Amino acid sequence: MTTEKNQKTRIMIVEDSMPVQVILNKVFSRIPNVEIVATVGSAEKAAKMVDQLRPNLISLDMKLEGGTGLDFLKLSNFREYSRSTGARCILVTDYSLHDRNFVFEAISLGATSYIRKPQGSDLARFTTEITDIITAFFRKADPSLRAVEPVIEASHSIDLNAYNLIAVGSSTGGTEIVRDIIGGLPRNCPPIVVAQHMPEQYTSVFASRIQAQTQRPTIEVKGPVQLHNNHAYIAAGSLDMIIEIRGPNLFATTRTDSKETRFKPSVAALFDSIQKIGLSNKSVAIMLTGMGHDGAQEMLKLKQGGALTIGQSKESCVVYGMPRAAAELGALFWSASPDKIIANLSHGTKK
């Protein structure tokens, strides 16, 4: 569902707490070009209203009257609704840490992003973050921006045996794609290192879920760890993952002092470390969906150093921000949907 020029983004608030309803209504009403079409506390009632109200965006809590946010997503068949209309769902929740799996379950059912429920002390933070997300979801093409030169898709399969490392940068809408890439690449592939924009309380669960779902060993990196083929490594939230060479081996380690302060883990820090150790020509770098331009400049340096650089295609992105920034710089050799990326990186690899 793409909103036409001058048409407002229609928002449904699904939240059972009256005080939070008041806060969310106040926040959303202050965002330009937004219309609140309903505020509902019941999962079942909200699900029935989706087809009637046709919202572009749903703000969804996980604890609701008579059920959970998961119940709403299932009852409304939100994943299919989102695919057919372009609508988005943001989880606005404070679910306790022992229920973190619910967030990933919601994403598997079609939710796109998640944000911590606003508190009195950080209302400004919440307002800025939610405004940025909505703007990124429904931003119109700016005619003043120069057109992105077409990026040619790979015409042949790639043999991953020729590389020592696969590095992935990802943000909004990328968690399921990261899982698919880790699960879809050949079992004898080089180490896969991932910088996924994600709060620190979620990255350990993210790594555990990926390992359980793909059967590929997947490790959250909080400190120095040697990299091994057929393993995946997820940067811990709030820390940047850096690649180092120690003797004959590759290691991933962490730091907190990178220039990129808004996003941690930072794609820029990961890609920059690969270039600085002279591993560009032995690396594959993949830029997935996400807001902003984290890692674009560093991806260009990787390409100039001989890396195979790949971007997710515009049509397949939830937010075509990071891949677009890389494409505009000329940092990509080719772009494709996640399925084609996996296929091209798999079929040419020797088993």
ZISUL-V663990 format. One line per field, one symbol per residue. ss: DSSP state (A for helix, B for strand, O for the rest). psi: psi as a letter, one per 20 degrees, with the letter a starting at -180 (. if undefined). Layout:
ss->???
psi->???
This chain:
ss->OOOOOOOOBBBBBBOOOAAAAAAAAAAAAOOOOBBBBBBBOBAAAAAAAAAAAOOOBBBBOOBBBOBBAAAAAAAOOAAAAAAAAOOBBBBBBOOOAAAOAAAAAAAAOOOOBBBBOOOAAAAAAAAAAAAAAAAAAAOOOOOOOOOOOOOOOOOOOOOAAAOOBBBBBBOOOOAAAAAAAAAAOOOOOOBBBBBBOOOAAAAAAAAAAAAAAAOOOBBBBOOOBBOOOOOBBBBOOOOBBBBBBBOOBBBBBBBOOOOOOOOOOOAAAAAAAAAAOOOAAABBBBBOOBOOOOOAAAAAAAAAOOOBBBBBOAAAOOOBOAAAAAAAOOOOOBBBOAAAAAAAAAOOOOO
psi->opprpjpqpppponpipgghggggggghiipqkppoiqoqipgggghhighghlqhppoprhorpjbrhhgghghilhghgghhijqqpponqkprhikhhhghgghhjiqhrqqpqprhikhgggggghggggghgkpqpoiiqqqpppppqpirqpoiiiqiqppppqcpjighggghghhhqqikrrqoppopopqhiihgggggggghhijpppppoiappppqqjqqpppqqiqppppqpocjqpqparrjkrhohhopqphggghhhghhjkjgikqppporqqqbkpigghhghgghjjqoppqpqghiqgomfghgggghikiphrqrqgghggghighjpp.
